[in-house]
Amino acid sequence: MKLHVAQSDLKQTIDRVVEYTFGMDLTWDWPGGVAYYGVSRAFEVTGEPSYLDRMAGWVDEYIEAGLPGWTVNTCAMGHMLLTLYEQSGDQKYLDLILSKVDYLEHRALRFGDRVLQHTVSAKNDFPEQAWADTLFMAAYFLLRVGVKLQEKRLIDDALNQFYWHINYLQDENTGLWYHGYNHIGKDHMSGIYWARANAWAAYTMSRAARGLPESYLYPPMMHIWSSLRDQLAALKKLQKDDGLWGTVLDYPEAYSEVSASSGIAAAMVMQGNPLHAKYVRKALDGVLGNIAENGRVLNVSGGTAVMKNIEGYLGIDRKWAQGWGQGLALAFLTAALESNEGPKYGA
């Protein structure tokens, strides 16, 4: 996908976003998990050794201070651990990865066809609810571990999560994803097409489609490919004039939200449809316009439960920097850097 943007400019922006991210007071939870996933992608794409060294230093300090108990959300930290293990081969990282896998396999709350219930604490916060967030925090993590360790049961479990989250959360008529599904009530609660939920789904499906060897041999992958195709076909029509997507996708007055826009655009890059290049280019301009000189990603909505109505979503503040904003912006910028071939203006 030719985006015609200077590689050097993208690398400088990535470095600023990474630098700001390391300066944030992130903890061992999903904001840090998404943020450091983005940093790990920045390392993988740029090869900058200081990113890896600083991630390792952060993890080592946290291990010494003491780690929290596992939830679906805290498993998001596993993404960075995978990068550290791949690069170092250090057993301590693998032990933590396997501890998270053990939790997801044997202790995490599940319902229906072994679907992971979204959990944010040790409590049963959302009984028999599936949230799109789980795909990033847990399902994609399980898939990555399964591929790395060649453990088919983990790959199958991960693909089972994708299969049922698609069935529960994607509206096959519109192609868009709802934020959550309540298995007890058999409904989507407020039934809102929340943008970041669509980003979690689109981004992880696009990565799953690329990251599983001989993926065509796994029947659920055909489900994922079709789901992603229809979702992106719907999302491209809802892109705003500023290149971003509104926090409620089908509500024109909704504010433009940068973390969701980054995840959606990154998925378009990963899917590789050349006819999406114009939407990606527009999104890149929009995201770059929301990165401050110090690397802070702007206009990122705060943490969001499945709200009761559209007003609840529109009322979420976007004043502060958030780990998921930094991480998803890095996911997009690194995807753009990887795919950016052809003449580089200003290079």
C-alpha positions in Angstrom: 0.0 0.0 0.0 1.7 3.2 -1.2 1.1 6.1 1.2 3.7 8.4 -0.2 4.9 9.7 3.2 8.5 10.3 4.3 9.9 7.3 6.2 12.1 9.6 8.2 9.1 11.7 9.3 7.2 8.6 10.4 10.2 7.3 12.4 10.6 10.7 14.1 7.0 10.8 15.1 7.1 7.2 16.3 10.1 8.0 18.4 8.3 11.0 20.0 5.2 8.9 20.8 7.4 6.2 22.3 9.3 8.7 24.4 6.1 10.2 25.8 4.7 6.7 26.5 7.7 5.7 28.6 7.2 8.9 30.6 3.6 7.9 31.6 2.9 6.3 35.0 1.5 3.1 33.5 0.8 0.1 35.6 0.4 -3.7 34.9 -3.0 -3.4 33.4 -4.7 -3.0 30.0 -3.6 0.7 29.5 0.0 -0.4 29.9 -0.6 -3.5 27.9 -1.9 -1.6 24.9 0.8 1.1 25.2 3.7 -1.3 25.4 2.2 -3.4 22.6 2.6 -0.3 20.5 6.2 0.2 21.7 7.0 -3.4 21.0 5.6 -2.9 17.4 7.8 0.2 17.2 10.8 -1.9 18.1 9.9 -4.7 15.7 9.6 -2.3 12.8 12.3 0.2 13.5 14.8 -2.0 15.2 15.6 0.7 17.8 17.4 -1.2 20.6 16.7 1.4 23.3 12.9 0.6 23.0 13.6 -3.0 23.9 16.0 -2.2 26.7 13.6 0.2 28.3 10.7 -2.2 28.1 12.9 -4.9 29.7 13.9 -2.5 32.5 10.3 -1.6 33.2 9.2 -5.2 33.4 12.1 -6.2 35.7 11.3 -3.3 38.0 7.7 -4.3 38.1 8.5 -8.0 38.8 10.6 -6.9 41.8 7.8 -4.6 43.1 5.2 -7.3 42.7 2.7 -8.2 40.0 -1.1 -8.1 40.3 -3.5 -11.0 39.9 -4.6 -11.9 36.4 -7.8 -10.8 34.6 -8.7 -10.6 31.0 -7.5 -7.0 31.0 -4.2 -7.6 32.7 -3.4 -10.3 30.2 -2.8 -7.5 27.7 0.7 -7.1 29.2 1.5 -10.5 27.6 2.0 -8.9 24.2 5.1 -7.0 25.4 6.3 -10.1 27.2 6.2 -12.1 24.0 8.4 -9.5 22.2 10.9 -9.6 25.1 10.9 -13.4 25.1 11.4 -13.6 21.4 14.3 -11.2 21.5 16.0 -12.5 24.7 14.9 -16.1 25.2 14.8 -15.3 28.9 12.8 -17.9 30.8 11.3 -15.4 33.2 9.3 -13.8 30.4 8.1 -17.2 29.2 7.0 -18.1 32.8 4.9 -15.0 33.0 3.4 -15.7 29.6 2.5 -19.2 30.5 1.0 -18.0 33.8 -1.3 -15.8 31.9 -2.2 -18.6 29.5 -2.9 -20.9 32.5 -5.2 -18.3 33.9 -7.1 -17.9 30.6 -7.4 -21.6 30.1 -8.3 -22.8 33.6 -9.5 -19.9 35.8 -10.9 -17.1 33.7 -14.7 -16.9 33.7 -16.3 -18.3 30.5 -19.8 -18.9 29.3 -21.6 -20.6 26.4 -19.2 -22.3 24.0 -16.2 -21.5 26.2 -16.3 -17.8 25.5 -14.2 -15.6 27.7 -16.2 -13.2 29.8 -14.7 -9.8 29.9 -13.1 -9.2 33.3 -11.4 -6.1 34.7 -11.0 -7.2 38.3 -11.2 -10.3 40.6 -15.0 -9.7 40.9 -17.7 -11.0 38.5 -18.1 -7.5 37.1 -20.0 -8.3 33.9 -21.7 -11.7 34.2 -21.7 -13.5 30.9 -20.8 -10.5 28.9 -18.7 -10.5 25.8 -16.8 -7.3 24.9 -14.9 -6.6 21.8 -12.0 -5.5 24.0 -11.3 -9.1 24.9 -10.1 -9.9 21.4 -7.1 -7.6 22.0 -6.4 -8.3 25.6 -6.8 -12.1 25.5 -7.7 -13.8 22.2 -5.0 -12.3 20.1 -2.5 -12.9 22.9 -3.5 -16.6 23.0 -3.1 -16.8 19.3 0.4 -15.3 19.4 1.5 -17.6 22.1 0.0 -20.6 20.3 1.9 -19.7 17.1 5.1 -19.0 18.9 5.0 -22.3 20.9 3.3 -24.3 18.2 0.5 -25.2 20.6 -2.6 -26.1 18.5 -4.9 -26.0 21.5 -4.1 -22.4 22.1 -4.6 -21.5 18.5 -7.9 -23.3 18.5 -9.0 -21.6 21.7 -8.1 -18.2 20.3 -9.9 -18.8 17.0 -12.9 -20.0 19.0 -12.9 -16.6 20.8 -12.9 -14.7 17.5 -15.6 -17.0 16.1 -18.0 -16.4 18.9 -17.2 -12.7 19.4 -18.0 -12.2 15.7 -21.3 -14.0 16.1 -22.2 -12.2 19.2 -21.1 -8.7 18.4 -21.1 -8.0 14.6 -24.3 -6.9 13.0 -24.2 -8.8 9.8 -26.6 -6.3 8.1 -24.4 -3.3 8.7 -21.0 -5.0 9.1 -20.4 -2.9 12.3 -19.6 -4.2 15.7 -21.5 -3.5 18.9 -19.5 -2.8 22.1 -20.9 -5.7 24.1 -23.2 -8.7 24.3 -25.1 -9.9 27.3 -25.6 -13.7 27.0 -28.1 -13.8 29.9 -30.4 -11.3 28.2 -29.4 -12.3 24.7 -29.0 -8.6 23.7 -26.4 -6.0 23.0 -27.5 -3.8 25.9 -27.5 -0.2 24.6 -26.7 -1.5 21.1 -24.2 1.2 20.3 -21.7 0.9 17.4 -18.8 2.2 19.5 -15.7 3.1 17.5 -13.0 1.7 19.7 -14.8 -1.7 20.0 -14.7 -1.8 16.2 -11.0 -0.9 16.3 -10.3 -3.8 18.8 -12.1 -6.2 16.4 -10.7 -4.9 13.1 -7.1 -4.6 14.3 -6.9 -8.0 15.9 -8.7 -9.8 13.1 -6.3 -8.2 10.6 -3.3 -9.3 12.7 -4.7 -12.8 13.1 -5.1 -13.1 9.4 -1.5 -12.3 8.9 0.1 -14.0 11.9 -1.1 -17.6 11.6 0.9 -19.9 9.3 -1.3 -22.0 7.0 -4.3 -20.1 8.3 -6.4 -21.4 5.4 -6.4 -24.8 7.2 -8.4 -23.4 10.1 -12.1 -23.1 9.2 -12.7 -20.2 11.7 -10.2 -18.1 9.8 -12.6 -17.9 6.8 -15.2 -16.5 9.3 -12.6 -13.9 10.3 -11.7 -12.9 6.8 -15.3 -12.4 5.8 -16.1 -10.5 9.0 -13.2 -8.1 8.5 -13.9 -7.6 4.9 -17.5 -6.5 5.6 -16.6 -4.5 8.6 -14.0 -2.4 6.7 -16.4 -2.0 3.8 -18.8 -0.4 6.3 -16.2 1.6 8.2 -14.7 3.3 5.1 -18.1 4.9 4.4 -18.2 6.4 7.9 -14.9 8.2 7.8 -15.2 11.9 8.7 -13.8 14.8 6.7 -10.9 15.1 9.1 -9.8 11.5 8.3 -11.0 10.1 11.7 -14.0 8.2 12.9 -16.6 9.4 15.4 -16.7 7.7 18.9 -20.2 6.5 17.9 -19.7 5.5 14.3 -23.2 6.1 12.9 -23.9 9.4 14.8 -22.5 12.2 12.6 -22.3 14.7 15.5 -20.0 12.4 17.6 -16.6 13.7 18.2 -13.6 12.3 16.3 -11.7 9.8 18.4 -8.0 9.1 17.7 -7.4 5.7 19.3 -10.3 4.1 17.5 -9.3 5.8 14.2 -5.7 4.5 14.6 -6.9 0.9 15.1 -9.3 1.0 12.2 -6.8 2.5 9.8 -4.1 0.1 11.0 -6.5 -2.8 10.1 -7.0 -1.3 6.7 -3.2 -1.3 6.2 -2.9 -4.9 7.4 -5.8 -6.1 5.2 -3.9 -4.8 2.2 -6.7 -3.8 -0.1 -5.1 -1.2 -2.4 -8.4 0.6 -2.8 -8.2 1.5 0.9 -5.0 3.5 0.5 -6.9 6.8 0.1 -8.8 6.2 3.4 -5.6 5.2 5.2 -3.8 8.3 3.8 -6.6 10.5 5.0 -6.6 8.8 8.4 -2.8 9.2 8.7 -3.1 13.0 8.2 -5.9 13.0 10.8 -3.8 11.1 13.4 -0.6 13.0 12.8 -2.5 16.2 13.3 -3.4 14.9 16.8 0.1 14.1 18.0 1.6 16.9 20.0 5.2 17.9 19.6 6.1 16.0 22.8 4.5 12.8 21.5 1.3 12.9 23.4 -1.6 11.5 21.4 -4.6 13.9 21.6 -8.4 13.4 21.6 -8.4 9.9 23.0 -11.6 8.9 24.9 -11.2 7.7 28.5 -12.0 4.2 29.7 -15.5 3.3 28.6 -17.8 0.6 29.9 -20.8 -0.5 27.9 -22.8 2.7 28.5 -26.5 2.8 28.9 -27.2 5.2 26.0 -25.5 7.3 23.3 -25.2 10.2 25.7 -23.0 8.1 27.9 -20.5 7.5 25.1 -20.5 11.1 23.9 -19.9 12.3 27.5 -16.6 10.3 27.9 -13.8 12.9 28.4 -10.9 13.1 25.9 -8.7 15.6 27.7 -6.0 13.3 29.0 -3.3 11.1 27.4 -4.2 7.4 27.6 -2.0 4.3 27.3 -4.4 2.8 24.7 -4.2 6.0 22.7 -0.4 5.9 22.6 -0.4 2.2 21.8 -3.0 2.2 19.0 -1.4 5.3 17.4 1.9 3.4 17.4 0.2 0.3 15.9 -1.0 2.5 13.0 2.2 4.4 12.5 4.3 1.3 12.5 1.9 -0.4 10.1 2.1 2.6 7.8 5.9 2.5 8.0 6.0 -1.2 7.1 3.8 -0.8 4.1 5.0 2.5 2.8 6.6 1.7 -0.5 7.2 3.8 -3.6 8.4 7.5 -3.8 8.8 9.1 -0.4 8.0 12.8 -0.5 10.5 14.7 1.5 12.7 11.7 2.2 
